[in-house]
Amino acid sequence: MGLYPEIEPYDHGMLEVGDGNRVYWEVCGNPLGKPAVVLHGGPGSGCTPFFRRYFDPDAYRVVLLDQRGCGRSTPPASDPRTDMSVNTTGHLLADLELLRRHLGIERWLVWGGSWGSVLGLRYAQTHPERVSELVLTGLATGSRAEVELLTRGLGQIFPAAWEAFRDRVPERERDGDLAAAYNRLLESPDAEVRAAAARAWTDWETAFASQAPRSVPRYEDEAFRAGFARTVTHYFAHDHWLGGDEVVLRDAGALAGIPGTLVQGTLDFGNLVGIPWRLQSAWPGSELILVGDVGHNAGARGIAEELVAATDRYRVG
Protein backbone atom coordinates (compact mmCIF):
# COMPACT_ATOMS: atom_id res chain seq x y z
CA MET A 1 0.00 0.00 0.00
CA GLY A 2 1.00 3.66 -0.27
CA LEU A 3 1.57 6.23 2.45
CA TYR A 4 -1.05 6.65 5.13
CA PRO A 5 -3.23 9.81 5.10
CA GLU A 6 -2.01 13.00 6.72
CA ILE A 7 -2.67 13.24 10.45
CA GLU A 8 -2.11 15.83 13.16
CA PRO A 9 -0.43 15.36 16.55
CA TYR A 10 -2.66 14.83 19.56
CA ASP A 11 0.09 16.01 21.92
CA HIS A 12 3.29 18.04 21.69
CA GLY A 13 5.69 19.97 23.86
CA MET A 14 9.17 21.30 24.54
CA LEU A 15 11.41 19.08 26.65
CA GLU A 16 14.14 20.65 28.79
CA VAL A 17 17.20 18.48 28.06
CA GLY A 18 19.89 20.55 29.77
CA ASP A 19 22.65 22.88 28.60
CA GLY A 20 19.99 25.50 27.86
CA ASN A 21 18.43 23.31 25.16
CA ARG A 22 14.74 22.59 24.66
CA VAL A 23 13.73 19.81 22.26
CA TYR A 24 10.42 19.92 20.40
CA TRP A 25 8.42 16.67 20.36
CA GLU A 26 5.01 15.57 19.15
CA VAL A 27 2.94 12.40 19.28
CA CYS A 28 0.33 11.26 16.77
CA GLY A 29 -1.68 8.15 15.93
CA ASN A 30 -3.18 5.87 18.57
CA PRO A 31 -2.38 6.81 22.20
CA LEU A 32 -2.63 3.10 23.06
CA GLY A 33 -0.73 1.91 19.99
CA LYS A 34 2.73 0.46 19.58
CA PRO A 35 5.35 3.16 20.29
CA ALA A 36 7.65 4.28 17.46
CA VAL A 37 10.12 7.15 17.26
CA VAL A 38 11.21 8.95 14.08
CA LEU A 39 14.82 10.15 13.75
CA HIS A 40 15.31 12.70 11.00
CA GLY A 41 18.39 13.23 8.87
CA GLY A 42 20.99 15.92 8.47
CA PRO A 43 22.26 16.18 11.10
CA GLY A 44 20.15 19.30 11.46
CA SER A 45 17.26 18.77 9.04
CA GLY A 46 14.37 18.61 11.49
CA CYS A 47 11.19 16.55 11.28
CA THR A 48 8.36 17.25 8.84
CA PRO A 49 4.69 16.13 8.84
CA PHE A 50 5.49 13.77 5.96
CA PHE A 51 7.20 11.34 8.36
CA ARG A 52 3.89 10.68 10.13
CA ARG A 53 2.57 8.97 7.02
CA TYR A 54 4.86 5.92 7.22
CA PHE A 55 2.82 4.49 10.11
CA ASP A 56 -0.66 3.01 10.46
CA PRO A 57 -2.28 5.62 12.75
CA ASP A 58 -4.62 3.01 14.22
CA ALA A 59 -1.72 0.75 15.23
CA TYR A 60 1.10 3.12 16.22
CA ARG A 61 1.80 5.79 18.79
CA VAL A 62 4.30 7.78 16.71
CA VAL A 63 6.79 10.13 18.37
CA LEU A 64 8.59 12.74 16.28
CA LEU A 65 11.20 15.20 17.51
CA ASP A 66 13.50 17.90 16.24
CA GLN A 67 17.02 17.10 17.40
CA ARG A 68 19.03 19.75 19.22
CA GLY A 69 19.51 23.00 17.37
CA CYS A 70 17.11 22.37 14.48
CA GLY A 71 13.47 22.67 13.52
CA ARG A 72 11.40 23.95 16.43
CA SER A 73 14.01 23.07 19.08
CA THR A 74 15.88 25.90 20.77
CA PRO A 75 18.31 27.54 20.66
CA PRO A 76 18.75 27.19 16.89
CA ALA A 77 22.10 26.28 15.36
CA SER A 78 21.49 29.11 12.90
CA ASP A 79 22.20 31.56 15.72
CA PRO A 80 26.00 31.99 15.90
CA ARG A 81 25.72 32.41 19.66
CA THR A 82 24.40 28.86 20.07
CA ASP A 83 26.95 26.61 21.78
CA MET A 84 27.61 23.65 19.49
CA SER A 85 29.86 21.89 22.02
CA VAL A 86 26.68 20.55 23.64
CA ASN A 87 25.32 19.21 20.36
CA THR A 88 26.95 15.81 19.90
CA THR A 89 25.80 12.24 19.34
CA GLY A 90 26.11 11.57 23.05
CA HIS A 91 23.81 14.48 23.81
CA LEU A 92 21.25 13.34 21.23
CA LEU A 93 21.24 9.80 22.64
CA ALA A 94 20.68 11.16 26.13
CA ASP A 95 17.84 13.35 24.80
CA LEU A 96 16.14 10.27 23.33
CA GLU A 97 16.26 8.48 26.65
CA LEU A 98 14.95 11.54 28.47
CA LEU A 99 12.07 11.83 26.01
CA ARG A 100 11.28 8.12 26.22
CA ARG A 101 11.02 8.32 30.00
CA HIS A 102 9.05 11.58 29.81
CA LEU A 103 6.43 9.87 27.62
CA GLY A 104 6.33 6.72 29.75
CA ILE A 105 7.49 4.43 26.95
CA GLU A 106 9.27 1.16 27.76
CA ARG A 107 10.38 0.15 24.23
CA TRP A 108 9.81 1.62 20.80
CA LEU A 109 10.39 0.90 17.15
CA VAL A 110 13.12 3.20 15.84
CA TRP A 111 12.67 4.64 12.34
CA GLY A 112 15.61 6.56 10.88
CA GLY A 113 16.65 8.06 7.56
CA SER A 114 20.17 9.10 6.48
CA TRP A 115 21.81 10.64 9.59
CA GLY A 116 18.78 9.30 11.46
CA SER A 117 19.95 5.80 10.59
CA VAL A 118 23.34 6.53 12.21
CA LEU A 119 21.67 7.85 15.34
CA GLY A 120 19.15 5.01 15.39
CA LEU A 121 21.82 2.35 15.02
CA ARG A 122 23.95 3.85 17.77
CA TYR A 123 20.93 4.20 20.04
CA ALA A 124 20.06 0.53 19.51
CA GLN A 125 23.67 -0.51 20.14
CA THR A 126 23.86 1.41 23.42
CA HIS A 127 20.25 0.83 24.57
CA PRO A 128 19.23 -2.50 22.99
CA GLU A 129 16.63 -3.20 25.66
CA ARG A 130 14.71 -0.08 24.55
CA VAL A 131 14.43 -0.96 20.84
CA SER A 132 11.82 -3.38 19.53
CA GLU A 133 12.74 -3.06 15.82
CA LEU A 134 14.64 -0.79 13.44
CA VAL A 135 13.42 0.51 10.09
CA LEU A 136 16.15 2.44 8.27
CA THR A 137 16.60 4.07 4.88
CA GLY A 138 19.23 6.15 3.08
CA LEU A 139 21.72 4.17 5.12
CA ALA A 140 24.71 5.78 6.75
CA THR A 141 26.99 4.77 9.60
CA GLY A 142 29.04 7.94 10.15
CA SER A 143 32.32 6.53 8.81
CA ARG A 144 35.14 8.65 7.41
CA ALA A 145 34.77 6.90 4.05
CA GLU A 146 31.22 8.23 3.79
CA VAL A 147 32.28 11.79 4.61
CA GLU A 148 35.19 11.56 2.18
CA LEU A 149 32.83 10.36 -0.53
CA LEU A 150 30.37 13.21 0.01
CA THR A 151 32.97 15.96 0.30
CA ARG A 152 35.59 14.82 -2.21
CA GLY A 153 34.90 11.50 -3.95
CA LEU A 154 31.77 12.68 -5.75
CA GLY A 155 33.87 15.43 -7.30
CA GLN A 156 34.85 12.88 -9.95
CA ILE A 157 31.19 12.62 -10.96
CA PHE A 158 30.26 16.30 -10.63
CA PRO A 159 33.59 18.06 -11.29
CA ALA A 160 32.35 21.59 -12.01
CA ALA A 161 30.08 21.75 -8.98
CA TRP A 162 32.77 20.21 -6.78
CA GLU A 163 35.42 22.72 -7.86
CA ALA A 164 33.06 25.55 -6.91
CA PHE A 165 32.49 23.83 -3.57
CA ARG A 166 36.21 23.26 -2.94
CA ASP A 167 37.20 26.76 -4.01
CA ARG A 168 35.01 28.39 -1.38
CA VAL A 169 37.54 27.37 1.32
CA PRO A 170 40.98 29.02 1.63
CA GLU A 171 43.51 27.62 -0.85
CA ARG A 172 45.78 26.30 1.91
CA GLU A 173 42.92 24.07 3.15
CA ARG A 174 41.69 22.63 -0.14
CA ASP A 175 43.71 19.43 0.07
CA GLY A 176 42.65 18.74 3.66
CA ASP A 177 39.43 18.00 5.48
CA LEU A 178 36.83 20.00 3.57
CA ALA A 179 34.10 19.46 6.16
CA ALA A 180 36.36 20.87 8.87
CA ALA A 181 37.34 23.78 6.63
CA TYR A 182 33.69 24.59 6.01
CA ASN A 183 32.92 24.30 9.70
CA ARG A 184 35.57 26.92 10.44
CA LEU A 185 33.95 29.23 7.89
CA LEU A 186 30.53 28.61 9.42
CA GLU A 187 31.89 29.52 12.85
CA SER A 188 33.38 32.77 11.55
CA PRO A 189 32.48 36.00 13.38
CA ASP A 190 31.79 37.51 9.95
CA ALA A 191 28.13 37.06 8.98
CA GLU A 192 28.89 37.36 5.26
CA VAL A 193 31.50 34.60 5.47
CA ARG A 194 29.02 32.33 7.27
CA ALA A 195 26.25 33.04 4.78
CA ALA A 196 28.47 32.38 1.75
CA ALA A 197 29.73 29.11 3.24
CA ALA A 198 26.22 27.91 4.03
CA ARG A 199 25.09 28.68 0.49
CA ALA A 200 28.10 26.90 -1.01
CA TRP A 201 27.57 23.83 1.16
CA THR A 202 23.89 23.47 0.25
CA ASP A 203 24.62 24.21 -3.42
CA TRP A 204 27.00 21.24 -3.42
CA GLU A 205 24.47 18.97 -1.70
CA THR A 206 21.90 20.00 -4.31
CA ALA A 207 24.34 19.34 -7.16
CA PHE A 208 24.88 15.69 -6.27
CA ALA A 209 21.21 14.88 -5.75
CA SER A 210 20.99 11.70 -7.80
CA GLN A 211 17.64 12.33 -9.46
CA ALA A 212 15.90 15.27 -11.08
CA PRO A 213 14.63 17.75 -10.19
CA ARG A 214 17.85 18.81 -8.48
CA SER A 215 16.34 21.36 -6.14
CA VAL A 216 15.75 21.44 -2.41
CA PRO A 217 13.25 24.19 -1.53
CA ARG A 218 14.25 24.44 2.13
CA TYR A 219 17.80 25.33 1.08
CA GLU A 220 16.37 28.65 -0.10
CA ASP A 221 15.57 29.53 3.51
CA GLU A 222 18.57 31.45 4.85
CA ALA A 223 18.05 30.43 8.47
CA PHE A 224 17.65 26.76 7.54
CA ARG A 225 20.80 26.87 5.39
CA ALA A 226 22.82 28.41 8.19
CA GLY A 227 21.74 25.96 10.87
CA PHE A 228 21.85 22.90 8.64
CA ALA A 229 25.31 23.54 7.19
CA ARG A 230 26.72 24.45 10.59
CA THR A 231 25.35 21.27 12.18
CA VAL A 232 26.35 18.90 9.37
CA THR A 233 29.92 20.16 9.24
CA HIS A 234 30.13 20.12 13.05
CA TYR A 235 29.36 16.39 12.95
CA PHE A 236 31.30 15.54 9.78
CA ALA A 237 34.45 17.21 11.09
CA HIS A 238 34.40 15.19 14.33
CA ASP A 239 33.68 11.61 13.19
CA HIS A 240 30.01 12.28 13.97
CA TRP A 241 31.01 12.42 17.65
CA LEU A 242 31.14 8.61 17.71
CA GLY A 243 34.60 8.36 19.23
CA GLY A 244 36.38 6.98 16.18
CA ASP A 245 36.00 5.61 12.68
CA GLU A 246 33.55 2.81 11.76
CA VAL A 247 32.28 2.53 15.33
CA VAL A 248 28.74 1.69 14.22
CA LEU A 249 29.92 -1.03 11.84
CA ARG A 250 32.32 -2.38 14.47
CA ASP A 251 29.51 -2.77 16.97
CA ALA A 252 26.92 -4.15 14.54
CA GLY A 253 26.93 -7.46 16.40
CA ALA A 254 25.31 -5.71 19.35
CA LEU A 255 22.15 -5.48 17.22
CA ALA A 256 21.66 -9.26 17.31
CA GLY A 257 18.14 -10.02 18.48
CA ILE A 258 16.71 -6.73 17.19
CA PRO A 259 14.80 -7.23 13.92
CA GLY A 260 15.70 -4.68 11.28
CA THR A 261 14.61 -3.69 7.79
CA LEU A 262 17.01 -1.69 5.60
CA VAL A 263 15.45 -0.02 2.56
CA GLN A 264 17.96 1.37 0.06
CA GLY A 265 17.76 2.92 -3.38
CA THR A 266 20.14 1.39 -5.91
CA LEU A 267 21.20 4.92 -7.00
CA ASP A 268 21.99 6.12 -3.49
CA PHE A 269 25.61 7.32 -3.57
CA GLY A 270 26.21 5.81 -0.13
CA ASN A 271 26.22 2.45 -1.91
CA LEU A 272 29.58 3.35 -3.46
CA VAL A 273 31.34 2.56 -0.18
CA GLY A 274 29.28 -0.60 0.42
CA ILE A 275 27.59 0.46 3.66
CA PRO A 276 24.23 -1.35 3.18
CA TRP A 277 25.85 -4.71 2.46
CA ARG A 278 28.48 -4.42 5.18
CA LEU A 279 25.85 -3.50 7.75
CA GLN A 280 23.39 -6.20 6.75
CA SER A 281 26.04 -8.92 6.74
CA ALA A 282 27.24 -7.90 10.22
CA TRP A 283 23.75 -7.62 11.73
CA PRO A 284 22.08 -10.96 12.45
CA GLY A 285 18.35 -10.78 11.83
CA SER A 286 18.36 -7.82 9.45
CA GLU A 287 17.03 -7.72 5.90
CA LEU A 288 18.16 -5.48 3.05
CA ILE A 289 15.59 -4.40 0.48
CA LEU A 290 16.94 -2.72 -2.65
CA VAL A 291 14.70 -0.44 -4.70
CA GLY A 292 15.75 0.06 -8.32
CA ASP A 293 16.44 3.40 -10.00
CA VAL A 294 15.98 5.45 -6.82
CA GLY A 295 18.48 7.56 -4.93
CA HIS A 296 18.77 9.04 -1.44
CA ASN A 297 15.11 9.89 -0.95
CA ALA A 298 12.84 8.32 1.66
CA GLY A 299 9.79 9.75 -0.10
CA ALA A 300 10.59 8.32 -3.52
CA ARG A 301 8.22 5.92 -5.20
CA GLY A 302 9.18 2.38 -4.27
CA ILE A 303 11.13 3.32 -1.16
CA ALA A 304 8.12 4.88 0.57
CA GLU A 305 6.02 1.80 -0.14
CA GLU A 306 8.70 -0.53 1.26
CA LEU A 307 9.03 1.58 4.40
CA VAL A 308 5.29 1.43 4.98
CA ALA A 309 5.32 -2.32 4.35
CA ALA A 310 8.04 -2.66 7.00
CA THR A 311 6.16 -0.71 9.66
CA ASP A 312 3.02 -2.69 8.77
CA ARG A 313 4.88 -5.96 9.39
CA TYR A 314 6.12 -4.76 12.75
CA ARG A 315 2.89 -3.17 14.00
CA VAL A 316 2.03 -6.20 16.11
CA GLY A 317 4.47 -7.36 18.74
Buried (B, 14 or more C-beta within 10 A) or exposed (E): EEBBEEBEBEEBBBBEBEEEBBBBBBBBBBEEBBBBBBBBBBBBBBBBEEBBBBBBBEBBBBBBBBBBBBBBBBBBBBEBEBEBEBBBBBBBBEBBEBBBEBBEBEBBBBBBBBBBBBBBBBBBBBBBEBBBBBBBBBBBBBBBBBBBBBBBBBBEEBEEBBEBBBEBBEEEBEEEBBBBBBBBBBBBEEEEBBBBBBBBBBBBBBBBBBEEEEEBEEBEEEEBBBBBBBBBBBBBBBBBBBEEBBBBBBBBEBBEEBBBBBBBBBBBBBBEBEBBBBBBEBBEEBEBBBBEEBBBBBBBEBBBBBBBBBBBEBBEE
